[in-house]
Amino acid sequence: MEVKTSFLRNVVKTVAILAVSFGFMACNSDEENPKAITVADSRQLAQTVFADETEGADGVSITTTGAWTSSIGETALRAVALRAAAPTWISISPDRGDKAGNYTIQITLVPNLSGVDRTAVITISCEGTEITVTVSQKGTKEDGTVPETENPVLSGKVKTINGDKVLYDENGAVIGIHTKVYNSNTGTETEQDLMFDGGGYTVKTESNGNLIYIDIARSNSYYYDQRYDYSFSAGKIQKIRYFQNKSSEYYREANFTWDASENISLIRGDQIGVTRVGELFTTFEYSDAEYTKGNFDVTFYLAAQEYHTGTMYAFFDSHIGKRTKNLISKRVQDDEDGDKYDLTENYTYEFDADGYITAVIVTGDRGRIGNMVLEYYK
């Protein structure tokens, strides 16, 4: 019995040694043929957060042997995720790398106000190797309730334009803007609430909200009093006529036509008695991107900005009738009397995680012209 027991013990020891040896050899094999992408902690590959949290439960720390890319799909099935459009409620930074190295990817989320759980899959690819990170955001907060917006009435509406704060009443209607006003007499700049009624601006609208006119009374003699008259047809704005000193002698007139895609196809400006006599023909090229978010028709503002200097905050809600459908990609202005006023402008856009435009970048023949920056209530 003792001999057999001793023999069995030796067999067990031998098997254990062989197992350790083969395991060691396997590790050496992995080291000799490392994966193109590895994650520091496998627990980072599945993360769950509550509805009001705006960051992933953890970052994702990876090591790659070369350049890498990523994609995000709103599904648990990776094969489908790679074909699906990226969801707007989740984003990562960085989302790519141009060389081998160690990276820590941060996950940013938008609060989930739907009351329904949602899941996204982040796929990270490097030299034929992929890893997936599943991020689930619950439909409720930790206490079981659905989160509320900062102000439900203002949710999704413009908060600031180039730093100027838009002012709303308790029903969410635009009533003015908080801005900086320059006084040429004193050479000083002060912050001021410019109200649509009672604050130097008188806004008259139809019962459906469309504009009839805007009167602007200037207390500073350096500026002209101004008047804007509006004409609509079939729910779409057709004409804006701008007067200086509320006079019919000096005016600019913008006439709008619309194409079959519900976009403004042409503006004709008759600048009578102002800077020149004649007509400017402005045509637009549109991208395939449709945009209807928020309460500010960015496309119309870009089209009509020449006729609305200082009154951009009038174009909210239904004030200008039917909204344009697609985003402008290019504006070409042609001066029929020569090339003095000819110009070409190109427009590109930046968006937040919810798909709202946060910046419009304008470039022209002579480089960058400027940009408009927008913030929203969420």
Backbone hydrogen bonds in HBPLUS format (Angstrom, degrees):
<---DONOR---> <-ACCEPTOR-->    atom                        ^
c    i                          cat <-CA-CA->   ^        H-A-AA   ^      H-
h    n   atom  resd res      DA  || num        DHA   H-A  angle D-A-AA Bond
n    s   type  num  typ     dist DA aas  dist angle  dist       angle   num
A0005-THR N   A0001-MET O   2.90 MM   4  6.10 162.9  1.93 151.5 156.6     1
A0006-SER N   A0002-GLU O   2.92 MM   4  6.06 158.2  1.97 142.3 148.5     2
A0007-PHE N   A0003-VAL O   2.89 MM   4  6.13 151.3  1.97 145.4 153.8     3
A0008-LEU N   A0004-LYS O   2.90 MM   4  6.18 159.6  1.94 153.6 158.5     4
A0009-ARG N   A0005-THR O   2.93 MM   4  6.18 157.8  1.97 149.5 155.8     5
A0010-ASN N   A0006-SER O   3.04 MM   4  6.29 153.8  2.11 143.4 150.1     6
A0011-VAL N   A0007-PHE O   2.91 MM   4  6.26 153.4  1.99 148.6 156.3     7
A0012-VAL N   A0008-LEU O   2.88 MM   4  6.17 164.9  1.90 155.5 158.5     8
A0013-LYS N   A0009-ARG O   2.94 MM   4  6.18 160.7  1.97 149.1 154.4     9
A0014-THR N   A0010-ASN O   2.85 MM   4  6.07 155.7  1.91 145.7 152.9    10
A0015-VAL N   A0011-VAL O   2.85 MM   4  6.18 163.0  1.88 156.9 160.7    11
A0016-ALA N   A0012-VAL O   2.91 MM   4  6.11 163.1  1.94 151.6 156.5    12
A0017-ILE N   A0013-LYS O   2.87 MM   4  6.10 156.5  1.93 148.7 155.1    13
A0018-LEU N   A0014-THR O   2.87 MM   4  6.15 161.1  1.91 151.2 156.6    14
A0019-ALA N   A0015-VAL O   2.79 MM   4  6.02 157.8  1.84 151.5 158.1    15
A0020-VAL N   A0016-ALA O   2.92 MM   4  6.14 163.6  1.94 149.6 153.6    16
A0021-SER N   A0017-ILE O   2.82 MM   4  6.01 155.6  1.88 146.3 154.2    17
A0022-PHE N   A0018-LEU O   2.78 MM   4  6.04 165.7  1.80 155.7 158.3    18
A0023-GLY N   A0019-ALA O   2.85 MM   4  6.02 154.9  1.92 145.7 153.7    19
A0024-PHE N   A0020-VAL O   2.80 MM   4  6.00 153.3  1.87 146.4 153.8    20
A0025-MET N   A0021-SER O   2.86 MM   4  6.16 154.3  1.92 146.8 154.5    21
A0026-ALA N   A0022-PHE O   2.80 MM   4  6.06 148.5  1.90 144.4 153.3    22
A0027-CYS N   A0023-GLY O   2.97 MM   4  6.28 156.0  2.03 148.2 153.7    23
A0028-ASN N   A0024-PHE O   2.94 MM   4  6.26 157.8  1.99 147.0 153.4    24
A0029-SER N   A0025-MET O   2.87 MM   4  6.16 143.1  2.01 140.9 151.6    25
A0030-ASP N   A0026-ALA O   2.96 MM   4  6.36 151.3  2.04 149.1 155.9    26
A0031-GLU N   A0027-CYS O   2.91 MM   4  6.23 156.5  1.97 151.8 158.5    27
A0032-GLU N   A0028-ASN O   2.91 MM   4  6.12 145.5  2.03 142.2 151.6    28
A0033-ASN N   A0029-SER O   3.00 MM   4  6.21 136.1  2.20 140.5 152.2    29
A0033-ASN N   A0030-ASP O   3.20 MM   3  5.03 127.2  2.49  90.5 104.1    30
A0065-THR N   A0036-ALA O   2.87 MM  29  5.02 144.5  1.99 144.0 146.0    31
A0038-THR N   A0063-THR O   2.97 MM  25  5.36 154.1  2.04 148.9 157.3    32
A0063-THR N   A0038-THR O   2.90 MM  25  5.36 150.6  1.99 149.7 155.8    33
A0040-ALA N   A0061-SER O   2.88 MM  21  5.57 166.7  1.89 155.9 159.2    34
A0044-GLN N   A0041-ASP O   2.91 MM   3  5.75 165.3  1.93 126.4 131.1    35
A0045-LEU N   A0042-SER O   3.08 MM   3  5.55 165.3  2.10 114.1 118.7    36
A0134-THR N   A0045-LEU O   2.85 MM  89  6.06 161.8  1.89 149.5 145.2    37
A0047-GLN N   A0134-THR O   2.84 MM  87  6.24 167.1  1.86 167.7 172.2    38
A0136-SER N   A0047-GLN O   2.84 MM  89  6.26 164.7  1.87 158.3 162.8    39
A0049-VAL N   A0136-SER O   2.89 MM  87  6.38 157.7  1.94 162.7 170.2    40
A0138-LYS N   A0049-VAL O   2.97 MM  89  6.36 168.4  1.98 158.1 158.3    41
A0053-GLU N   A0050-PHE O   3.16 MM   3  5.56 165.8  2.18 115.8 120.0    42
A0051-ALA N   A0140-THR O   2.97 MM  89  4.95 175.1  1.98 127.5 125.8    43
A0112-ASN N   A0051-ALA O   2.81 MM  61  4.71 157.3  1.86 137.7 142.8    44
A0109-LEU N   A0054-THR O   2.88 MM  55  4.45 169.9  1.89 115.5 117.3    45
A0056-GLY N   A0107-ILE O   3.04 MM  51  5.01 148.5  2.15 130.1 131.0    46
A0060-VAL N   A0105-ILE O   2.94 MM  45  4.99 149.7  2.03 136.1 145.7    47
A0105-ILE N   A0060-VAL O   2.82 MM  45  4.99 172.0  1.83 140.3 140.2    48
A0062-ILE N   A0103-TYR O   2.80 MM  41  5.34 157.5  1.85 155.8 163.0    49
A0103-TYR N   A0062-ILE O   2.89 MM  41  5.34 165.0  1.91 151.6 155.9    50
A0064-THR N   A0101-GLY O   2.96 MM  37  5.47 161.7  1.99 151.4 155.8    51
A0101-GLY N   A0064-THR O   3.10 MM  37  5.47 147.4  2.21 128.0 136.0    52
A0068-TRP N   A0097-GLY O   2.89 MM  29  5.19 155.3  1.95 136.9 144.0    53
A0097-GLY N   A0068-TRP O   3.02 MM  29  5.19 163.3  2.05 140.9 140.9    54
A0069-THR N   A0125-SER O   3.03 MM  56  5.41 152.4  2.10 146.7 155.3    55
A0125-SER N   A0069-THR O   2.91 MM  56  5.41 164.5  1.94 148.5 153.7    56
A0071-SER N   A0123-THR O   2.95 MM  52  5.29 139.8  2.11 141.3 153.0    57
A0123-THR N   A0071-SER O   2.84 MM  52  5.29 166.8  1.86 158.4 162.7    58
A0073-GLY N   A0121-VAL O   3.03 MM  48  5.36 158.9  2.08 144.8 151.1    59
A0121-VAL N   A0073-GLY O   2.77 MM  48  5.36 163.8  1.79 161.7 167.3    60
A0080-VAL N   A0077-LEU O   3.09 MM   3  5.46 124.1  2.41 107.0 120.4    61
A0081-ALA N   A0077-LEU O   2.80 MM   4  5.97 156.1  1.86 153.9 162.0    62
A0082-LEU N   A0078-ARG O   3.06 MM   4  6.26 151.5  2.14 156.7 159.4    63
A0083-ARG N   A0080-VAL O   2.95 MM   3  5.35 143.1  2.08 108.8 119.8    64
A0084-ALA N   A0080-VAL O   3.02 MM   4  6.19 127.7  2.30 145.4 160.6    65
A0084-ALA N   A0081-ALA O   3.20 MM   3  5.01 137.7  2.39  93.1 104.9    66
A0110-VAL N   A0089-TRP O   2.88 MM  21  4.95 142.9  2.02 144.2 145.2    67
A0091-SER N   A0108-THR O   2.94 MM  17  5.32 153.4  2.01 152.8 158.2    68
A0108-THR N   A0091-SER O   2.87 MM  17  5.32 178.1  1.87 161.4 162.1    69
A0093-SER N   A0106-GLN O   3.02 MM  13  5.32 147.2  2.13 144.6 153.3    70
A0106-GLN N   A0093-SER O   2.90 MM  13  5.32 174.7  1.90 145.2 143.4    71
A0118-ARG N   A0137-GLN O   2.96 MM  19  5.44 157.5  2.01 148.7 156.1    72
A0137-GLN N   A0118-ARG O   2.84 MM  19  5.44 166.1  1.86 165.2 169.7    73
A0120-ALA N   A0135-VAL O   2.91 MM  15  5.36 161.9  1.94 152.0 157.6    74
A0135-VAL N   A0120-ALA O   2.89 MM  15  5.36 170.5  1.89 162.1 165.3    75
A0122-ILE N   A0133-VAL O   2.79 MM  11  4.95 173.0  1.80 150.4 151.8    76
A0133-VAL N   A0122-ILE O   2.76 MM  11  4.95 155.8  1.82 143.9 152.5    77
A0124-ILE N   A0131-ILE O   2.89 MM   7  5.42 171.4  1.90 166.2 169.0    78
A0131-ILE N   A0124-ILE O   3.00 MM   7  5.42 149.8  2.09 147.3 156.9    79
A0126-CYS N   A0129-THR O   2.80 MM   3  5.23 158.9  1.84 155.9 162.6    80
A0129-THR N   A0126-CYS O   2.86 MM   3  5.23 165.0  1.88 122.9 127.1    81
A0141-LYS N   A0145-THR O   2.68 MM   4  5.44 167.0  1.69 158.9 161.1    82
A0144-GLY N   A0141-LYS O   2.92 MM   3  5.24 161.6  1.95 114.2 118.6    83
A0154-LEU N   A0151-ASN O   2.86 MM   3  5.43 131.7  2.10 117.7 130.4    84
A0155-SER N   A0151-ASN O   3.03 MM   4  6.00 118.3  2.42 150.4 164.9    85
A0157-LYS N   A0154-LEU O   2.88 MM   3  5.42 162.7  1.91 145.7 145.5    86
A0156-GLY N   A0377-TYR O   2.76 MM 221  5.41 161.8  1.80 143.9 145.9    87
A0377-TYR N   A0157-LYS O   2.89 MM 220  5.65 159.6  1.94 163.6 169.7    88
A0159-LYS N   A0375-GLU O   2.59 MM 216  5.19 169.1  1.60 132.2 135.5    89
A0166-VAL N   A0159-LYS O   2.96 MM   7  5.63 162.8  1.99 141.3 146.8    90
A0160-THR N   A0375-GLU O   3.37 MM 215  5.09 153.7  2.45 113.2 117.7    91
A0375-GLU N   A0160-THR O   3.02 MM 215  5.09 152.7  2.10 144.1 145.1    92
A0161-ILE N   A0164-ASP O   2.85 MM   3  5.15 151.2  1.93 141.6 148.8    93
A0164-ASP N   A0161-ILE O   2.94 MM   3  5.15 159.5  1.98 121.9 120.7    94
A0162-ASN N   A0373-VAL O   2.77 MM 211  4.97 171.7  1.77 155.4 157.9    95
A0165-LYS N   A0178-HIS O   3.04 MM  13  5.00 133.7  2.27 146.6 147.4    96
A0178-HIS N   A0165-LYS O   2.70 MM  13  5.00 166.8  1.71 155.1 159.4    97
A0167-LEU N   A0176-GLY O   2.94 MM   9  5.04 172.7  1.94 131.8 130.2    98
A0175-ILE N   A0167-LEU O   2.84 MM   8  5.66 168.9  1.86 144.0 147.3    99
A0169-ASP N   A0173-ALA O   2.91 MM   4  5.50 146.3  2.03 145.1 155.5   100
A0172-GLY N   A0169-ASP O   2.98 MM   3  5.33 165.7  2.00 116.1 120.1   101
A0196-PHE N   A0175-ILE O   2.80 MM  21  5.49 171.9  1.81 146.1 145.7   102
A0177-ILE N   A0194-LEU O   3.01 MM  17  5.38 148.8  2.11 134.3 143.5   103
A0194-LEU N   A0177-ILE O   2.82 MM  17  5.38 168.1  1.84 165.4 161.2   104
A0179-THR N   A0192-GLN O   2.93 MM  13  5.58 162.9  1.96 162.3 158.5   105
A0192-GLN N   A0179-THR O   2.76 MM  13  5.58 159.0  1.80 166.4 172.8   106
A0181-VAL N   A0190-THR O   2.67 MM   9  5.39 168.3  1.68 165.2 164.7   107
A0190-THR N   A0181-VAL O   2.97 MM   9  5.39 160.7  2.00 150.9 150.5   108
A0183-ASN N   A0188-THR O   2.86 MM   5  5.52 173.5  1.86 173.4 175.5   109
A0187-GLY N   A0183-ASN O   2.71 MM   4  5.57 134.6  1.91 147.7 162.7   110
A0217-ALA N   A0200-GLY O   2.87 MM  17  5.09 158.9  1.91 152.0 157.0   111
A0202-THR N   A0215-ASP O   2.88 MM  13  5.04 159.9  1.92 147.2 151.9   112
A0215-ASP N   A0202-THR O   2.88 MM  13  5.04 162.3  1.92 145.3 151.1   113
A0204-LYS N   A0213-TYR O   2.97 MM   9  5.38 175.8  1.97 163.7 163.4   114
A0212-ILE N   A0204-LYS O   2.76 MM   8  5.43 158.7  1.81 156.5 149.1   115
A0213-TYR N   A0204-LYS O   3.33 MM   9  5.38 158.1  2.38 132.6 137.1   116
A0206-GLU N   A0210-ASN O   2.71 MM   4  5.29 159.3  1.75 156.8 163.6   117
A0209-GLY N   A0206-GLU O   2.96 MM   3  5.20 162.4  1.99 112.1 116.7   118
A0211-LEU N   A0319-HIS O   2.99 MM 108  5.23 158.6  2.04 144.6 137.7   119
A0230-TYR N   A0212-ILE O   3.05 MM  18  5.22 157.2  2.11 143.8 140.7   120
A0214-ILE N   A0228-TYR O   2.90 MM  14  5.10 142.8  2.04 137.9 148.2   121
A0228-TYR N   A0214-ILE O   2.91 MM  14  5.10 155.3  1.97 146.1 153.6   122
A0216-ILE N   A0226-GLN O   2.90 MM  10  5.04 164.6  1.93 150.9 148.6   123
A0226-GLN N   A0216-ILE O   3.02 MM  10  5.04 162.8  2.05 141.4 147.0   124
A0223-TYR N   A0220-ASN O   3.10 MM   3  5.98 157.8  2.15 125.3 129.0   125
A0245-ASN N   A0225-ASP O   2.68 MM  20  4.55 153.1  1.75 148.8 142.6   126
A0227-ARG N   A0243-PHE O   3.16 MM  16  5.08 148.1  2.26 140.1 141.3   127
A0243-PHE N   A0227-ARG O   2.82 MM  16  5.08 163.4  1.85 153.4 158.5   128
A0229-ASP N   A0241-ARG O   2.91 MM  12  5.17 163.7  1.93 148.1 153.2   129
A0241-ARG N   A0229-ASP O   2.93 MM  12  5.17 161.0  1.97 145.6 151.2   130
A0231-SER N   A0239-LYS O   3.01 MM   8  5.07 149.0  2.11 147.9 146.4   131
A0238-GLN N   A0231-SER O   2.78 MM   7  5.55 179.7  1.78 151.8 151.9   132
A0239-LYS N   A0231-SER O   3.36 MM   8  5.07 154.2  2.43 134.9 132.7   133
A0233-SER N   A0236-LYS O   2.88 MM   3  5.40 156.9  1.94 150.4 157.1   134
A0236-LYS N   A0233-SER O   2.97 MM   3  5.40 167.1  1.98 117.9 121.6   135
A0322-LYS N   A0235-GLY O   2.71 MM  87  5.77 150.8  1.79 150.8 160.4   136
A0256-PHE N   A0238-GLN O   2.86 MM  18  4.93 169.3  1.88 136.2 138.4   137
A0240-ILE N   A0254-ALA O   2.95 MM  14  5.17 151.3  2.03 144.0 152.2   138
A0254-ALA N   A0240-ILE O   2.82 MM  14  5.17 167.6  1.84 157.5 161.8   139
A0242-TYR N   A0252-ARG O   2.77 MM  10  5.12 166.4  1.79 157.8 162.1   140
A0252-ARG N   A0242-TYR O   2.88 MM  10  5.12 147.2  1.99 139.7 150.4   141
A0244-GLN N   A0250-TYR O   3.38 MM   6  6.00 156.5  2.44 146.7 149.2   142
A0247-SER N   A0244-GLN O   3.10 MM   3  5.92 155.4  2.16 122.2 126.1   143
A0251-TYR N   A0272-ILE O   3.32 MM  21  5.69 156.3  2.38 153.0 159.3   144
A0272-ILE N   A0251-TYR O   3.09 MM  21  5.69 122.1  2.44 156.2 170.9   145
A0253-GLU N   A0270-ASP O   3.28 MM  17  5.21 138.3  2.46 116.4 128.1   146
A0270-ASP N   A0253-GLU O   3.03 MM  17  5.21 149.7  2.13 139.2 146.9   147
A0255-ASN N   A0268-ARG O   3.21 MM  13  5.34 147.6  2.32 132.2 141.6   148
A0268-ARG N   A0255-ASN O   3.27 MM  13  5.34 145.8  2.40 133.2 143.1   149
A0257-THR N   A0266-LEU O   3.32 MM   9  5.54 144.7  2.45 146.2 151.0   150
A0265-SER N   A0257-THR O   2.85 MM   8  5.69 155.3  1.91 133.2 141.6   151
A0259-ASP N   A0263-ASN O   2.79 MM   4  5.53 158.4  1.83 159.1 164.6   152
A0262-GLU N   A0259-ASP O   3.05 MM   3  5.57 154.8  2.11 123.8 123.8   153
A0325-LYS N   A0262-GLU O   3.24 MM  63  5.71 136.2  2.44 127.7 137.4   154
A0267-ILE N   A0282-THR O   3.05 MM  15  5.15 154.8  2.11 143.6 150.5   155
A0282-THR N   A0267-ILE O   2.95 MM  15  5.15 163.3  1.97 160.3 162.7   156
A0269-GLY N   A0280-LEU O   3.05 MM  11  5.14 159.5  2.10 142.3 148.1   157
A0280-LEU N   A0269-GLY O   3.12 MM  11  5.14 144.8  2.25 131.5 142.2   158
A0272-ILE N   A0270-ASP O   3.12 MM   2  5.76 126.8  2.42 104.8  90.2   159
A0281-PHE N   A0334-ASP O   2.97 MM  53  5.17 164.0  1.99 155.2 154.0   160
A0334-ASP N   A0281-PHE O   2.79 MM  53  5.17 162.9  1.82 148.6 154.6   161
A0283-THR N   A0332-VAL O   2.98 MM  49  5.44 159.3  2.03 155.9 156.3   162
A0332-VAL N   A0283-THR O   2.98 MM  49  5.44 169.5  1.99 161.5 163.4   163
A0285-GLU N   A0330-LYS O   2.95 MM  45  5.04 161.4  1.99 141.6 144.5   164
A0329-SER N   A0285-GLU O   2.79 MM  44  5.61 174.6  1.80 146.6 148.4   165
A0330-LYS N   A0285-GLU O   3.28 MM  45  5.04 157.4  2.34 134.6 132.2   166
A0287-SER N   A0327-LEU O   2.92 MM  40  5.73 168.5  1.94 174.8 176.7   167
A0327-LEU N   A0289-ALA O   3.11 MM  38  6.06 148.0  2.22 166.5 175.5   168
A0291-TYR N   A0325-LYS O   3.11 MM  34  6.31 156.0  2.17 156.0 161.3   169
A0317-ASP N   A0295-ASN O   3.04 MM  22  5.07 135.6  2.24 131.0 139.4   170
A0298-VAL N   A0296-PHE O   2.96 MM   2  5.72 115.0  2.40 114.0  97.0   171
A0301-TYR N   A0297-ASP O   3.08 MM   4  6.37 163.0  2.11 155.3 160.4   172
A0302-LEU N   A0298-VAL O   3.03 MM   4  6.29 161.6  2.06 153.5 157.6   173
A0303-ALA N   A0299-THR O   3.05 MM   4  6.30 150.7  2.14 144.9 153.3   174
A0304-ALA N   A0300-PHE O   2.92 MM   4  6.08 152.5  1.99 154.7 161.4   175
A0305-GLN N   A0301-TYR O   2.88 MM   4  5.44 109.4  2.39 148.3 159.1   176
A0307-TYR N   A0304-ALA O   2.89 MM   3  5.59 147.5  2.00 122.1 130.9   177
A0308-HIS N   A0305-GLN O   3.17 MM   3  5.07 165.7  2.19 104.1 108.2   178
A0311-THR N   A0308-HIS O   2.98 MM   3  5.28 170.9  1.99 132.0 131.9   179
A0314-ALA N   A0311-THR O   3.08 MM   3  5.83 159.9  2.12 124.4 125.8   180
A0315-PHE N   A0312-MET O   3.26 MM   3  6.05 174.5  2.26 123.2 124.9   181
A0319-HIS N   A0316-PHE O   3.06 MM   3  5.92 167.9  2.08 148.7 150.6   182
A0321-GLY N   A0318-SER O   3.07 MM   3  5.19 167.1  2.09 115.7 116.4   183
A0347-TYR N   A0329-SER O   2.99 MM  18  4.96 164.9  2.02 127.5 129.1   184
A0331-ARG N   A0345-GLU O   2.80 MM  14  5.10 158.0  1.85 151.2 156.0   185
A0345-GLU N   A0331-ARG O   2.87 MM  14  5.10 160.9  1.91 149.8 155.5   186
A0333-GLN N   A0343-LEU O   2.84 MM  10  5.18 171.2  1.85 156.9 160.0   187
A0343-LEU N   A0333-GLN O   3.14 MM  10  5.18 153.3  2.21 132.8 136.5   188
A0338-GLY N   A0335-ASP O   3.18 MM   3  5.49 168.5  2.19 114.8 117.6   189
A0342-ASP N   A0339-ASP O   3.28 MM   3  4.97 161.8  2.32  97.5 102.8   190
A0346-ASN N   A0363-THR O   2.70 MM  17  5.23 164.9  1.72 159.9 164.8   191
A0363-THR N   A0346-ASN O   3.00 MM  17  5.23 162.6  2.03 147.4 153.2   192
A0348-THR N   A0361-ILE O   3.04 MM  13  5.26 157.0  2.09 146.6 153.8   193
A0361-ILE N   A0348-THR O   2.86 MM  13  5.26 166.2  1.88 151.5 155.8   194
A0350-GLU N   A0359-ALA O   2.91 MM   9  5.04 153.9  1.98 147.5 148.5   195
A0358-THR N   A0350-GLU O   2.77 MM   8  5.58 163.2  1.79 140.4 146.4   196
A0352-ASP N   A0356-TYR O   2.90 MM   4  5.52 147.3  2.00 147.0 157.1   197
A0355-GLY N   A0352-ASP O   3.00 MM   3  5.36 164.0  2.03 114.0 119.1   198
A0374-LEU N   A0358-THR O   2.86 MM  16  4.67 163.4  1.89 122.7 127.8   199
A0360-VAL N   A0372-MET O   2.80 MM  12  5.05 148.0  1.90 143.1 152.9   200
A0372-MET N   A0360-VAL O   2.88 MM  12  5.05 146.0  2.00 135.6 146.7   201
A0362-VAL N   A0370-GLY O   2.80 MM   8  5.36 171.5  1.81 167.5 165.6   202
A0369-ILE N   A0362-VAL O   2.77 MM   7  5.45 159.9  1.81 141.3 147.4   203
A0370-GLY N   A0362-VAL O   3.27 MM   8  5.36 160.3  2.31 140.7 142.0   204
A0364-GLY N   A0367-GLY O   2.72 MM   3  5.21 169.9  1.73 143.9 147.2   205
A0367-GLY N   A0364-GLY O   3.10 MM   3  5.21 155.0  2.16 118.4 115.0   206
